[in-house]
Amino acid sequence: MKEKAKLEEEKKDEEKEDPKGIPEFWLTVFKNVDLLSDMLQEHDEPILKHLQDIKVKFSDPGQPMSFTLEFHFEPNDFFTNTVLTKTYKMRSEPDESDPFSFDGPEIMSCTGCTIDWTKGKNVTLKTIKKKQKHKGRGTVRTVTKTVPNDSFFNFFTPPEVPENGELDEDSEAVLAADFEIGHFIRERIVPRAVLYFTGEAIEDDDDDYDEEGEEADDEEGEEEADEENDADYDPKKDAAPPAECKQQ
């Protein structure tokens, strides 16, 4: 009986530690992180409730450097894919034309995947109705048009880079943001998902960027104030004495 109770207890602990067992785990993580929540639309949320796991896979040794983000979904009514992927190719060597600008591996391009949407469930498109007036007869007709729609799932269809490598400003901005998101998911979200779920990682990020700077500024201000208020303070006394020359 004791062994059975112990096994049941261990099983409960495993369930607690397994993010996939927590309802809406990844949706909550996305909502807690500004960089990701900005991508979310209301119509994305019912789909992301089915997201079970996000994994990072790295390229094999000897292959061009890259990493793939795998989004694992449970069966759902929105699409038939069980895994959606986003692959980022990286440059790991300096550019021959400007070798001194190399700061380490950087993302150069990315490739999404085709989402096999169920009919009528594609949230990346929307149907709009427009009225058109005939120039000659003056009659009016209503036409239906399918146009792109804001959605997190546009993440899987990034702008294609032409062979000449030249992009317009809008596409460049989209790709730059995309690279930042891909890197952030790989480096921060996947390794610390539980902490982003609870909100602890967000507090840590705030501490890293705000409080240290404020404390440093305060300390400097206090030192300056003390020196100014000291009537006997002589700045010459603080100057370091000249170094003595010693003969060998």
N, C-alpha and C positions, 0 to 999 in steps of 0.2 A: 504493500500500500504506500509506503514511504517513497519507494522508487517511482511509482506511478504519479504521485503528487509532485515529486521533483521534476519529472518529465513535463508535466502539464505547466508547471511554473516556468520552466525554461522555454517552452513553446510560447507562452504569453510574452516573455521578455523579447524573444525573437520578433514577434509581431509588432511590438512597440518600436523596435529598432528598424524595422523594414518600412521605408517610406511608401512602398507600393501598397501597403495595407492600410494607409491613412486616407480616408476619403478626401478628394480634391487637394491632395498634397501639392502637386506641381502647379495647379492653378493658384493656390495660395502663395507659393513661392514667387510666381510671376507677378502677382498683385503687389507683393511686398517690395519688389525691386523696381525703382523708377524707370530704369533703362528698358525693362521689359513691359511694365504696365502701360507705358506710353504706346506700345504696339498693339495692345489688346483692345478689341471692340466688344460690345455687349454680345454680339452674335458669335464671337469666338469662345465664350466661356462654356456653353454646353458641350462643345467639342473637347476643350482642354480638360474637362472633368474626366475624360477617358484616357488621359495621358498617364501611363504607369511608370515610366522610367526615362531618364536621359543618360546616354552613355557616350563616352569619348573613345574613339578608336584611332590609333596612330598608324602611319604607314610602316611597312616592314623595312628592316635594315636593307640598304642597297637600293631602295626605291626612292623616287623624288619625295622630298619632305612634304607631308600633308597630315591633316587630321580630319576625322569625320564625326559629326554630331549625329547620334542616332536617337530619334524620338519614338519610343515604343508605346503603342496604343492598344488598348483592349478592343475587342470587336464592338463596332458602333454603327449607327444608322447614317453616318455622314460620308464615310469613304471606306473602301475595302482594304486599303493598305494597313498592315500591322506595324510597319516601321517607316518613318519618314526620315530622309537623310539630307545633310548639308555638308559638303566636303570643301575644305579650305586648303589650297595649295600654297606652299611657302617657299620663299627664297632663302637659302641657307649660306650663300656665298656672296662676296662683294660684287658690285657692278663693275665690270672692267673699265668703263668710262669714268667712274667716280668711286674708286675703292675706299677712299677715306670717309665716305658718308655712311659706311656700313655700321649699324648699331646692333647687329645680331639678326636672327631669323625674323622675317616679316611676311605677313600674308600678302600674296600677289593676286590671287583670283579665287572665286568660289563657284561651286556648282550645286544646284538644288536637285529636286527630284519631281517626278510627275505624280500628282495626287489623283487617285482614281475616285473622283467624287460620285456619290449616289445622285441620281437624277433629281434636280431641284434643290440640292443641298450645298452647292458650291458657294461658300460665303465670300469668295474673292471676286465674285461678279454680282452685279445687280441689274434688274430690268427696269427701265424707265419708259414712260409713255410721253411722246411728244406730238403736238398738233402741228400739222403742216397745211398751209393755205396755197391752193393752186393759183398761180399768177394770172392766168387768163380767165378761168371760169369763176374764181373766187370761192370754190368749194373747199371745205376743210376736212381733212382726214387725220386719224390718229394712228401713229406708227409706234411700234415697240422696238426698243434698242437695248442691247446688252452692253454695259460699260463696266470698267474696273471698279472694285469696291475696297475700301480700307479694311484690312484684316491682318492678324498676326500671321496667317498662312501664306501671305505674300513673301514671307521670309524664305520660302522654298522655291521662289522664282526670282532670283536676283537679276539685275540688268546684265545682258551679255556683253562682254568686252569684244569689240571688233578686232579683226586681225591686225590692223594698224595700231591698235592699242589706244586710240583716241576716243574719249567719251565727252558728251556734253556736260555742262556744269551740274545739272540736276542728277544725272546718272552717277557722276563722280561723288556727289554728296551722299547719295543712297548707298553706294558701295563702301564709302568710308565709314558710314554708320554701321553698315552690315558687318564689316571687318571687326569693328569695335565690339559689337554684340557677340559675334562668334567667339572672339578671344575672351570676353567676359564670362560667357557660359562655360567655356573650357577651364579657365583658370580659377573662377570664383564660385559659380553656381553649382556645378557638378560636385566638386570636392566638399562644399560646405552647405549643401542643400538643406539639411536639417536645421542649421543655424539661421538660414534665411527664412525657413518656414516659421520658426519660433520668433523671429525678429531680432535675435541676438547679433547676427552678423551685420545687420543694418546699423545697430547701435555702435558696433566696433568700427564700422566704416566712418561713422560720424565722428567718433573719438579721434580717429587717425587724422582726419583732415581739418578739424576745427579747433579742438581744445588745446592741442600742443602749441599752435601758433599764438593763441590768445594768452596762454601762460607765459610764453617766451616774451611777448610784447610787454606784459605786466611787469615781469622781473626787470627788464631793461629800464622801464619807466621808473620803477622804485629806486634802482641804483642811481639814475640820473638825478632824481629828486633829492636823495640823501646827500649827494655830492654838492648840489646847489645850496642846500640848507645848512651845510657845515661851514661856519665862519672861518675856521682855521684851515680849510681845505686848500692845498697848494698843488695844482696840476703838475708842477715840475717835479714834485717828490715821487709821483707815480711813474715818471719816465724811467725806462730801464737804463742802468748804468752802462757806459760803453764797455764792450768786451776787451779784456786785457790780452795783449799779444804775448804769447809765451814762446821763448826760443827753445828749439829742440837741443 
